[in-house]
Amino acid sequence: MSPRQRILARFLADRPALAALAVLAALTMAALTAPWLAQDPEALDLTAMLTAPSWEHPLGTDELGRDVAARLLHGGRVSLAVAGATAALAALLGTLIGLLSGTFGGRVDAGLMRLTDGVMALPLLPLLIVLAAIDPAKLGLSAETVNSEGFAIGRIVFIVALVGWTQVARLVRAETLSVQARDHVRAARAIGAGPVRIMLRHILPDVASPVIVATTLSVGHVILIESALSFLGLGVRPPLASWGNMLTGAVGTVASAPTLALWPGLIILVTVLAVNRVGDGLQRALDQRSRD
C-alpha cells in the first residue's frame, strides 16, 4: 500500500471526521443546487411576513416575507465561496513567503519574517473593519461593478486573505528549514540544482501536507470573520444573501422572531465544527504517517 493510500485509509477509518466531511459535502451540494432547489431568495411577499414554517416555506419567512430556507441555501453559496477562496489565497501567499524565507535565508528571511511579524502584531478585527470600510467607488470603479455579486465576494476574499497568510508562512518556513536538512535536498544541492528548482521540486512536496491541514482549519475561521464583518454591515451587503448578513437582518426581530437568528447561527456553527473536525482528521492521518 502506497503512503497516499495509507493516509486515505487512516482518514476513512476516522468516523467522526468522515461524518463531518459528509456534512460539508451535503451543505456544499445544497448550496450549489440552490437555484434549482429553492425559490427566489429576494422575492418579497408583504402578506406573509414572519410566518411560521409551512409546506411552502419550510423554515418560515422573514420580516419582508422572504423565504428563510431559500436565503440560507443561496447565502451558503456566498459564505462557502468566500471561505474556500480566502483560505486558498491565504495559503498560496503564506506558502510562497514561507518557501522564499526558508530557502534563501539571510536578508530575504529577515525581511519577510519581519513583515510577517508586523502583520501578526496588528489587531485583526479593527484592521479588517478599516479595510472593509473603504469605499470602492472612490477608486474610480463604476456603480455597476461595485454592486455586482462577483466584486462583493472578491472584495471580502482579498481583504481577509491580505492579513490571513501569516500563520501559513510561519509554518511553511519552519517546515522548509527542516526539509533542507534531509538527504535528498542535500544531494540535489550537491549536483548543482538551483535554489528555485530545489524549492519547487524537493521542498514544496514535503511541506504540502501541513499546508493542506492549515488551510482546512482556516476555512472555519474565515467563515466566522465573514459573518462578523457582515454582521457589522461591512461584509457582503444586501440584497446579496450570506449567513452573516442574515444574522444582521435578524437583530431587529430577535425578540418577536428568534428563529431568524437561530437558523443562520446554527448553520454557521455546524459548518465551522465540521470543517475543524475534518482538519483534525487530516492532521492525525498525516501525523501518523510521519511516525511510520
C-alpha positions in Angstrom: 0.0 0.0 0.0 1.4 3.4 -1.0 1.8 6.2 1.5 -1.1 8.1 0.0 -3.3 5.1 0.3 -2.4 4.6 3.9 -3.2 8.2 4.7 -6.6 7.8 2.9 -7.3 4.6 4.8 -6.5 6.2 8.1 -8.7 9.2 7.4 -11.6 7.0 6.3 -11.2 5.0 9.5 -11.8 8.2 11.5 -15.6 8.0 11.6 -16.2 11.5 13.2 -14.0 13.1 10.5 -15.8 11.1 7.8 -19.2 12.2 9.2 -18.1 15.8 9.3 -16.9 15.5 5.6 -20.3 14.1 4.7 -22.0 17.1 6.4 -19.8 19.5 4.5 -20.4 17.7 1.2 -24.2 17.9 1.8 -24.0 21.6 2.6 -21.9 22.3 -0.4 -24.2 20.3 -2.7 -27.3 22.1 -1.3 -25.6 25.5 -1.9 -24.5 24.6 -5.4 -28.0 23.4 -6.4 -29.8 26.3 -4.6 -31.0 27.9 -7.9 -32.9 24.7 -8.7 -33.9 23.6 -5.2 -35.1 26.9 -3.7 -37.3 29.8 -4.8 -36.0 33.3 -5.4 -34.4 34.4 -2.1 -35.2 38.1 -2.8 -38.9 37.5 -3.6 -40.9 39.8 -1.3 -44.4 38.8 0.0 -45.6 41.5 2.4 -48.7 39.5 3.0 -46.7 36.6 4.5 -44.3 38.4 6.8 -42.8 36.4 9.8 -44.9 33.4 9.1 -44.4 30.0 10.8 -42.8 27.1 9.0 -45.2 25.5 6.4 -45.1 23.3 3.3 -44.5 26.4 1.1 -41.9 27.9 3.5 -40.2 25.1 5.4 -38.4 27.5 7.8 -40.9 30.3 7.6 -40.4 33.8 6.3 -38.5 36.9 7.4 -39.7 40.4 8.2 -40.1 41.1 4.4 -41.9 37.9 3.6 -38.8 36.3 2.0 -38.3 32.5 2.3 -35.7 31.8 5.0 -34.8 28.4 3.6 -34.1 29.8 0.2 -32.0 32.6 1.7 -30.0 30.0 3.7 -29.2 28.0 0.7 -28.3 31.0 -1.5 -26.4 32.5 1.4 -24.4 29.3 1.7 -23.2 29.8 -1.9 -21.7 33.2 -0.8 -20.3 32.2 2.6 -18.8 28.9 1.4 -17.3 30.5 -1.7 -15.8 33.3 0.4 -14.4 30.8 2.9 -12.9 28.5 0.3 -11.4 31.2 -1.9 -10.0 33.1 1.0 -8.4 30.1 2.6 -6.8 29.1 -0.7 -5.5 32.5 -1.5 -4.1 33.0 2.1 -2.5 29.5 1.8 -0.9 30.4 -1.5 0.5 33.7 -0.2 1.7 32.1 3.0 3.3 29.2 1.2 5.2 31.4 -1.2 6.5 33.7 1.5 7.4 30.8 3.8 9.3 29.0 1.0 11.2 32.0 -0.1 12.1 32.8 3.5 13.2 29.3 4.4 15.0 28.6 1.2 17.0 31.8 0.6 17.6 32.7 4.3 19.7 35.7 5.2 18.3 39.1 4.4 15.4 37.6 2.5 14.4 35.6 5.5 14.9 38.5 7.9 12.8 40.9 5.7 9.9 38.5 5.1 9.7 37.4 8.7 9.7 41.0 10.0 6.9 41.7 7.5 5.1 38.6 8.9 5.6 39.7 12.5 4.3 43.2 11.6 1.1 41.8 10.1 0.6 39.4 13.0 1.1 42.3 15.5 -1.8 44.3 14.0 -5.2 43.9 15.7 -7.1 41.7 13.3 -10.8 42.7 13.6 -10.2 46.5 13.8 -7.8 46.3 10.8 -10.4 44.3 8.8 -13.1 46.8 9.7 -10.9 49.7 8.4 -10.1 47.9 5.2 -13.8 46.8 4.6 -15.0 50.4 5.3 -13.0 51.8 2.3 -15.5 52.9 -0.3 -14.6 51.2 -3.7 -16.4 53.9 -5.6 -13.7 56.3 -4.7 -11.2 54.2 -6.6 -12.9 55.1 -9.8 -15.0 51.9 -10.2 -18.4 52.1 -11.7 -21.5 51.6 -9.5 -22.5 48.5 -11.6 -19.1 46.9 -10.8 -19.2 47.8 -7.1 -22.7 46.4 -6.7 -22.0 43.2 -8.6 -22.0 39.8 -6.8 -18.5 38.9 -8.1 -17.0 42.1 -6.8 -18.6 41.8 -3.4 -17.3 38.3 -2.9 -13.8 39.1 -4.4 -13.5 42.2 -2.1 -14.1 40.2 1.1 -11.7 37.4 -0.2 -8.9 39.9 -0.9 -9.4 41.8 2.4 -9.3 38.7 4.6 -6.6 36.9 2.7 -4.4 40.1 2.9 -4.0 39.6 6.6 -4.7 35.8 6.9 -1.5 34.3 5.4 0.9 34.8 8.3 0.4 31.5 10.2 0.8 29.5 7.0 4.0 31.5 6.2 5.4 30.7 9.7 4.5 27.0 9.3 6.0 26.7 5.8 9.2 28.4 6.8 9.7 26.1 9.8 9.0 23.0 7.6 11.3 24.3 4.9 14.2 24.7 7.3 13.6 21.1 8.5 13.3 19.7 5.0 16.5 21.4 3.8 18.5 19.2 6.2 17.3 16.0 4.6 19.5 13.9 2.4 17.6 14.2 -0.8 17.8 18.1 -0.6 21.5 17.9 0.2 22.0 15.6 -2.8 20.1 17.9 -5.1 22.2 20.8 -4.0 25.4 18.8 -4.3 24.7 18.0 -8.0 24.2 21.7 -8.8 20.4 22.2 -8.6 19.5 25.9 -8.2 17.5 27.2 -5.2 14.3 27.7 -7.2 14.4 24.1 -8.5 15.2 22.7 -5.0 12.3 24.8 -3.6 9.7 23.7 -6.2 10.8 20.1 -6.8 12.2 18.9 -3.5 10.8 21.1 -0.7 7.3 22.1 -1.8 6.0 18.4 -2.0 7.2 17.8 1.6 5.6 20.9 3.0 2.3 20.4 1.2 0.7 18.2 3.8 0.8 20.6 6.7 -0.3 23.4 4.4 -3.4 21.4 3.4 -4.2 20.8 7.1 -3.7 24.5 8.0 -5.8 25.6 5.0 -8.6 23.3 6.0 -8.6 24.5 9.6 -8.6 28.2 8.5 -11.8 27.7 6.5 -13.9 27.8 9.7 -12.1 30.9 10.9 -12.8 32.7 7.6 -16.5 31.8 7.9 -16.6 33.4 11.3 -14.7 36.5 10.1 -17.0 37.0 7.1 -20.0 36.6 9.4 -18.6 39.1 11.8 -18.0 41.7 9.0 -21.4 41.1 7.5 -23.0 41.4 11.0 -21.3 44.8 11.3 -22.6 45.8 7.9 -19.1 45.7 6.3 -19.1 42.3 4.6 -21.4 41.0 2.0 -24.2 43.6 1.7 -27.9 43.1 0.9 -29.7 42.2 -1.3 -27.0 39.5 -1.8 -27.6 37.0 1.0 -25.0 35.4 3.2 -25.2 33.7 6.5 -23.6 36.7 8.2 -25.9 39.4 6.9 -28.9 37.2 7.6 -27.8 37.4 11.3 -27.6 41.2 10.8 -31.1 41.4 9.4 -32.4 39.3 12.3 -31.2 41.7 15.0 -34.3 43.9 14.8 -36.7 40.9 15.2 -34.8 38.7 17.6 -37.5 39.3 20.3 -40.5 38.6 18.1 -39.0 36.0 15.7 -35.8 34.5 17.3 -35.6 31.7 14.7 -34.5 34.2 12.1 -31.2 34.5 14.1 -31.3 30.8 15.1 -31.1 29.3 11.6 -28.1 31.2 10.2 -26.3 31.0 13.6 -26.9 27.2 13.8 -25.7 26.6 10.2 -22.5 28.6 10.8 -21.9 26.6 14.0 -22.4 23.3 12.2 -20.2 24.3 9.3 -17.3 25.6 11.4 -17.4 22.5 13.6 -17.5 20.2 10.6 -14.6 21.9 8.9 -12.5 21.9 12.0 -13.3 18.2 12.6 -12.2 17.3 9.0 -9.0 19.3 9.6 -8.3 17.4 12.8 -8.8 14.1 11.0 -6.4 15.1 8.3 -3.8 16.2 10.8 -4.0 12.9 12.7 -3.7 10.9 9.5 -0.7 12.9 8.3 1.0 12.9 11.8 0.7 9.1 11.9 2.4 9.0 8.5 5.3 10.9 9.9 5.6 8.4 12.8 5.5 5.4 10.4 
